[in-house]
Amino acid sequence: MIFFGLTNSLAMFQAIINNIMRDLINIEKVVFFIDDILVGTDMKEGHNEVVEEVLKKTEKNYLYMKLEKYV
């Protein structure tokens, strides 16, 4: 979803991600930096739920990730 022709397309994409994920950024330890997603939790038990919430939000907003890039 990079907007070709814009000189600030990365900044625009970052703003869109921040808007979509704002509730996770403020409450959980989730950091989004351009095309990187970092999820940190205090305990193992809640980590999978936070990751699942991130994945649900990306799918709901038609954002996709390549699994082979992250494994």
N, C-alpha and C positions, 0 to 999 in steps of 0.2 A: 504494500500500500504506500510506496514512496511516490510522491507527487512530482513527476518529471516536469522540468521547466521552472520549478521554484528554486530560488537560491538558498532558501532555508528549509529544504524538505526534511532534513533530519530533525531539526528543531520542531517542525510541525508534527512529525510522526511521534516524537517524544511527548508533545503536548496532548496528542490524541490518546496515547497509552496511559499517561498520567490521569487523564479524565476518565477513561474506562475503568481503571484500577484504583481510583482514589480511596475507596473505602478500605481496600487491602493495604495500601501504602500507609494510611494513618493508624490502623489498628494492629495489623500484623507486621512482622519483620520481613517485608517483601520490598525489593528494590528493582526498579526497571531502568535500565540504561540502554537506550536505543534498541538493540536487538538481543540484549542479555537480560535474563530474569534470575534474580538471586532470592531464594527463599530460606530464611533462617527462623528457627523456632527454639524456644527454651527447652522443650522436651520432645522426645521422639514421638510420643503419642499423638500430638497435634499436627505434626509435619505433613502427613499424607492428606489430611483434610484441607490444609492451606493450599497445597499443590493442586488438589482437585478443584478447589474454588478458582484458582488462577486459570486452569484449563477450561473450566466451564465458561468463564468470562471471555476468554479468547475465542472459544467456539461461538458463543452467542453474538459476538461482534465481528464474525467472519475473519478472524485473524488465525493463521495457521503456522505451525512450526514443523520443521523437518526433524524427525526423531533421530536420524543418523547423524545429524550435526551435534546433538547434545549427548550422545551415548559414548 
